[in-house]
Amino acid sequence: MNQSASQDERIANMTFATVYPLYVAKVEKKGRTKEELHQVIDWLTGYDDKKLSKLITEKVTFQKFFEQASIHTNAHLITGFICGYRVEYITNPLTQQVRYLDKLVDELAKGKKMEKILRG
């Protein structure tokens, strides 16, 4: 499924620091922890707490956030709908990676077991 180029550009230019507190609030509201969120982010991107904190402080865009990431080899196993799109059919690589993260955060908030969220 294709998103518009302007949508892809908007996502690329959003700062991770703006979205991160929303992720924290979403998972904590559902009884999950910030530490579990960090575990999910680390699995997808390879960022430990120190690096994640640095990226938030620097207010990096999603473009830069994912350029520096080491995307997990099993990320392609993340499937399903997020924001009205099937993540496996998103053609823009950056938008797909952002939606992968959104999907993992949703799964965490929905109470899915960590071993299911962290595929393989």
Steps between C-alpha positions, in 0.01 A plus 500: 500500500639838404487809713540840343845653468392789722395256772836323475680834521295609802588177680869534411514852643319427827731489800521181699504711819149624417355152455693320776293642792186386318641148477582506873153627591331240280679202650485625860127569468458132417713379792827445316828667592743744346767228538290264286462776241877547498546125455274511193681804357837334566387182324388689189778761479794376707487815719577448867365740767804729478483538121122541509530777759762675286278487190208641696715782640630580151142509369589294193245451225365156422716516187818530706369267772461213255807586289714431808305191608595137451161361406446150637524227238155371598327837462346373176293263716303799635169486318150633535319829491619827650352841424283342230790343310639147492860550610632227275368685191640846576746575221697790652770335719511779760122519534491123533759507779306770688183294462686190621578692818139619528378142458735369770387774740136409426568134568672586827208721605251228410667264746668267254774286654851635450623181330224544237583869449873430462467267208756222497 
